[in-house]
Amino acid sequence: SDVVAVDLWLQSIRDTVRIHAAELDKLDNEPSRSCSYHDTSMSCSVYGARHRRLVELSLIEQCINVHKTPVVQRRRAATRALATGAQPSVWPCVYDPSKGKLNLLEYDMSDHWQRIKHIYK
């Protein structure tokens, strides 16, 4: 049902908060300046640093989850045998409504994968 889907989605966010609690607890969650949800200026952000970082960390965790899926693992195994060495890529991008831009997060998925791939062989 829809409730189960929402619960699963919220659980992944709760897990992200738990995993990264030490980093998130150091961040302020106050907006960068006083503004409302109806402010349309591009410099207005109603979200504080903690909220923005939680969005980024949640996105990174979801990218990791995509890497762990059987379809990506099968494709990695199939392309590993090819001479080109081309592997599936997952790009962590997040939309920033305050700037109207899609931002590629500076996170090396391949480096992370090197550290955990032995678990998902």
Backbone as CSV, one residue per row, in Angstrom:
resi,resn,N_x,N_y,N_z,CA_x,CA_y,CA_z,C_x,C_y,C_z
1,SER,0.834,-1.192,0.000,0.000,0.000,0.000,0.873,1.247,0.000
2,ASP,0.237,2.404,-0.173,0.970,3.674,-0.202,1.644,3.968,1.124
3,VAL,0.999,3.566,2.215,1.563,3.823,3.544,2.870,3.058,3.721
4,VAL,2.917,1.834,3.238,4.139,1.036,3.331,5.260,1.694,2.529
5,ALA,4.953,2.172,1.348,5.963,2.828,0.517,6.515,4.074,1.206
6,VAL,5.642,4.863,1.806,6.082,6.069,2.522,6.925,5.683,3.729
7,ASP,6.499,4.643,4.458,7.272,4.189,5.622,8.676,3.742,5.212
8,LEU,8.789,3.029,4.096,10.102,2.595,3.624,10.965,3.784,3.227
9,TRP,10.366,4.757,2.573,11.084,5.958,2.164,11.570,6.718,3.395
10,LEU,10.682,6.890,4.380,11.072,7.593,5.607,12.136,6.819,6.379
11,GLN,12.068,5.493,6.341,13.068,4.693,7.040,14.454,4.932,6.463
12,SER,14.557,5.085,5.140,15.873,5.336,4.552,16.410,6.692,5.006
13,ILE,15.538,7.671,5.177,15.977,8.981,5.684,16.401,8.864,7.146
14,ARG,15.628,8.134,7.926,16.011,7.923,9.341,17.353,7.215,9.448
15,ASP,17.574,6.221,8.584,18.863,5.516,8.583,20.001,6.462,8.232
16,THR,19.775,7.351,7.281,20.792,8.324,6.900,21.119,9.238,8.078
17,VAL,20.096,9.691,8.801,20.319,10.524,9.989,21.123,9.744,11.024
18,ARG,20.791,8.472,11.229,21.499,7.649,12.218,22.958,7.448,11.818
19,ILE,23.196,7.113,10.563,24.552,6.836,10.092,25.437,8.080,10.169
20,HIS,24.853,9.247,9.884,25.632,10.488,9.793,25.316,11.468,10.925
21,ALA,24.829,10.954,12.051,24.398,11.814,13.157,25.512,12.736,13.651
22,ALA,26.711,12.239,13.777,27.812,13.064,14.301,28.045,14.282,13.417
23,GLU,28.038,14.099,12.113,28.234,15.219,11.192,27.039,16.170,11.214
24,LEU,25.830,15.615,11.178,24.627,16.451,11.130,24.434,17.254,12.411
25,ASP,24.777,16.664,13.543,24.591,17.360,14.825,25.463,18.601,14.955
26,LYS,26.518,18.683,14.186,27.411,19.848,14.235,26.888,21.024,13.415
27,LEU,25.875,20.778,12.585,25.399,21.803,11.669,24.175,22.531,12.206
28,ASP,24.102,23.811,11.883,22.969,24.655,12.256,21.849,24.441,11.246
29,ASN,20.607,24.462,11.711,19.499,24.275,10.791,18.715,25.564,10.556
30,GLU,19.304,26.687,10.900,18.636,27.966,10.673,18.857,28.407,9.227
31,PRO,17.850,29.054,8.623,18.016,29.562,7.261,19.170,30.551,7.182
32,SER,19.733,30.688,5.987,20.870,31.585,5.806,20.476,33.046,5.991
33,ARG,19.223,33.373,5.752,18.728,34.712,6.018,17.229,34.600,6.250
34,SER,16.645,35.606,6.791,15.221,35.576,7.062,14.446,35.635,5.750
35,CYS,13.658,34.607,5.494,12.830,34.594,4.300,11.673,33.634,4.522
36,SER,10.711,33.692,3.653,9.539,32.831,3.793,9.490,31.854,2.625
37,TYR,8.602,30.888,2.724,8.448,29.922,1.650,7.910,30.570,0.375
38,HIS,7.372,31.772,0.492,6.814,32.456,-0.668,7.821,33.395,-1.325
39,ASP,8.990,33.533,-0.726,10.038,34.387,-1.290,10.572,33.724,-2.552
40,THR,10.570,34.433,-3.647,11.018,33.853,-4.912,12.415,34.301,-5.321
41,SER,13.096,35.071,-4.465,14.440,35.522,-4.832,15.383,34.325,-4.877
42,MET,16.330,34.376,-5.781,17.247,33.263,-5.958,18.249,33.141,-4.807
43,SER,18.365,34.179,-3.963,19.324,34.107,-2.874,18.688,33.605,-1.581
44,CYS,17.383,33.402,-1.604,16.685,32.976,-0.398,16.765,31.461,-0.233
45,SER,17.097,31.028,0.967,17.064,29.611,1.284,16.386,29.445,2.626
46,VAL,15.247,28.755,2.631,14.531,28.548,3.885,15.081,27.335,4.628
47,TYR,16.069,26.682,4.074,16.640,25.506,4.701,18.017,25.822,5.244
48,GLY,18.293,25.311,6.424,19.592,25.507,7.041,20.609,24.499,6.538
49,ALA,21.833,24.645,7.022,22.939,23.787,6.587,22.678,22.318,6.910
50,ARG,22.075,22.060,8.069,21.796,20.673,8.470,20.825,20.022,7.500
51,HIS,19.789,20.726,7.143,18.788,20.197,6.208,19.411,19.949,4.837
52,ARG,20.161,20.926,4.350,20.785,20.768,3.032,21.753,19.579,3.020
53,ARG,22.533,19.420,4.095,23.486,18.309,4.156,22.755,16.974,4.256
54,LEU,21.643,16.939,4.976,20.851,15.709,5.056,20.359,15.311,3.664
55,VAL,19.931,16.276,2.868,19.507,15.989,1.495,20.678,15.390,0.717
56,GLU,21.850,15.985,0.834,23.026,15.472,0.118,23.393,14.068,0.577
57,LEU,23.421,13.850,1.885,23.783,12.540,2.416,22.760,11.479,2.033
58,SER,21.489,11.853,2.046,20.433,10.927,1.641,20.602,10.542,0.175
59,LEU,20.935,11.513,-0.652,21.171,11.248,-2.071,22.351,10.298,-2.257
60,ILE,23.420,10.540,-1.545,24.595,9.662,-1.641,24.229,8.244,-1.214
61,GLU,23.484,8.111,-0.128,23.057,6.780,0.325,22.200,6.101,-0.734
62,GLN,21.332,6.851,-1.406,20.501,6.264,-2.454,21.348,5.843,-3.658
63,CYS,22.365,6.617,-3.979,23.270,6.222,-5.063,23.996,4.929,-4.707
64,ILE,24.404,4.803,-3.473,25.046,3.573,-3.004,24.069,2.407,-3.136
65,ASN,22.801,2.648,-2.764,21.786,1.602,-2.888,21.601,1.171,-4.342
66,VAL,21.644,2.114,-5.269,21.537,1.770,-6.692,22.718,0.893,-7.099
67,HIS,23.905,1.241,-6.640,25.099,0.435,-6.936,24.950,-0.995,-6.440
68,LYS,24.225,-1.191,-5.355,24.085,-2.514,-4.757,23.015,-3.378,-5.417
69,THR,22.193,-2.819,-6.286,21.102,-3.589,-6.884,21.637,-4.696,-7.781
70,PRO,20.898,-5.799,-7.873,21.346,-6.912,-8.721,21.561,-6.523,-10.179
71,VAL,20.723,-5.661,-10.731,20.876,-5.290,-12.142,22.197,-4.555,-12.370
72,VAL,22.583,-3.677,-11.462,23.858,-2.964,-11.607,25.013,-3.939,-11.369
73,GLN,24.874,-4.818,-10.402,25.936,-5.785,-10.130,26.165,-6.712,-11.321
74,ARG,25.060,-7.159,-11.956,25.211,-8.010,-13.149,25.903,-7.251,-14.279
75,ARG,25.530,-5.992,-14.454,26.133,-5.188,-15.513,27.610,-4.927,-15.212
76,ARG,27.943,-4.706,-13.947,29.343,-4.510,-13.574,30.149,-5.770,-13.897
77,ALA,29.570,-6.930,-13.578,30.263,-8.193,-13.848,30.431,-8.403,-15.347
78,ALA,29.406,-8.083,-16.125,29.471,-8.265,-17.581,30.480,-7.323,-18.217
79,THR,30.512,-6.074,-17.788,31.423,-5.105,-18.402,32.853,-5.242,-17.893
80,ARG,33.020,-5.858,-16.744,34.372,-6.072,-16.214,35.175,-6.967,-17.169
81,ALA,34.477,-7.862,-17.841,35.144,-8.785,-18.752,35.503,-8.141,-20.091
82,LEU,34.892,-7.009,-20.396,35.162,-6.335,-21.670,36.487,-5.590,-21.628
83,ALA,37.105,-5.464,-22.773,38.389,-4.764,-22.861,38.254,-3.278,-22.554
84,THR,37.080,-2.709,-22.796,36.908,-1.266,-22.575,36.892,-0.916,-21.095
85,GLY,36.462,-1.844,-20.261,36.411,-1.584,-18.832,35.319,-0.619,-18.426
86,ALA,34.398,-0.316,-19.336,33.309,0.616,-19.024,32.401,0.013,-17.959
87,GLN,32.165,0.770,-16.934,31.320,0.330,-15.827,30.107,1.246,-15.719
88,PRO,29.005,0.747,-15.170,27.858,1.625,-14.945,28.264,2.778,-14.028
89,SER,27.725,3.945,-14.308,28.021,5.124,-13.494,26.759,5.624,-12.823
90,VAL,26.903,6.048,-11.596,25.813,6.658,-10.852,26.298,8.039,-10.450
91,TRP,25.523,9.066,-10.810,25.920,10.451,-10.574,25.005,11.079,-9.532
92,PRO,25.534,11.422,-8.354,24.699,12.043,-7.323,24.471,13.528,-7.623
93,CYS,23.274,13.846,-8.109,22.906,15.229,-8.435,21.721,15.646,-7.586
94,VAL,21.741,16.883,-7.159,20.635,17.413,-6.350,20.241,18.783,-6.895
95,TYR,18.937,19.015,-6.943,18.424,20.292,-7.432,18.388,21.291,-6.285
96,ASP,18.921,22.480,-6.516,18.905,23.556,-5.528,17.879,24.596,-5.979
97,PRO,16.678,24.584,-5.381,15.641,25.524,-5.832,15.995,26.979,-5.563
98,SER,16.867,27.238,-4.589,17.232,28.631,-4.311,18.088,29.221,-5.421
99,LYS,18.779,28.367,-6.165,19.615,28.830,-7.270,19.075,28.405,-8.628
100,GLY,18.079,27.513,-8.619,17.532,27.029,-9.878,18.518,26.184,-10.661
101,LYS,19.390,25.451,-9.941,20.442,24.673,-10.600,20.439,23.229,-10.113
102,LEU,20.838,22.349,-11.017,21.085,20.961,-10.674,22.575,20.837,-10.395
103,ASN,22.923,20.403,-9.205,24.329,20.333,-8.799,24.798,18.889,-8.693
104,LEU,25.929,18.617,-9.287,26.587,17.330,-9.133,27.384,17.387,-7.841
105,LEU,27.085,16.477,-6.918,27.811,16.466,-5.651,29.227,15.969,-5.872
106,GLU,30.151,16.551,-5.147,31.545,16.117,-5.234,31.726,14.914,-4.323
107,TYR,31.381,13.764,-4.854,31.491,12.523,-4.108,31.955,11.457,-5.083
108,ASP,33.018,10.784,-4.750,33.593,9.781,-5.641,32.927,8.427,-5.380
109,MET,31.926,8.108,-6.203,31.220,6.844,-6.041,32.145,5.657,-6.274
110,SER,33.075,5.787,-7.217,33.970,4.661,-7.501,34.905,4.400,-6.318
111,ASP,35.339,5.463,-5.637,36.176,5.289,-4.455,35.390,4.579,-3.353
112,HIS,34.161,5.011,-3.155,33.311,4.372,-2.140,33.097,2.905,-2.514
113,TRP,32.816,2.661,-3.786,32.570,1.293,-4.219,33.788,0.409,-3.981
114,GLN,34.988,0.929,-4.177,36.202,0.158,-3.928,36.280,-0.317,-2.475
115,ARG,35.762,0.523,-1.552,35.814,0.167,-0.128,34.784,-0.876,0.274
116,ILE,33.665,-0.987,-0.474,32.601,-1.898,-0.040,32.315,-3.034,-1.012
117,LYS,32.961,-3.058,-2.175,32.592,-4.034,-3.194,32.770,-5.482,-2.757
118,HIS,33.685,-5.741,-1.842,33.885,-7.111,-1.378,32.631,-7.652,-0.680
119,ILE,31.799,-6.788,-0.173,30.573,-7.212,0.505,29.526,-7.655,-0.510
120,TYR,29.527,-7.058,-1.711,28.463,-7.273,-2.686,28.894,-8.081,-3.906
121,LYS,29.879,-8.920,-3.764,30.332,-9.756,-4.892,29.270,-10.758,-5.260
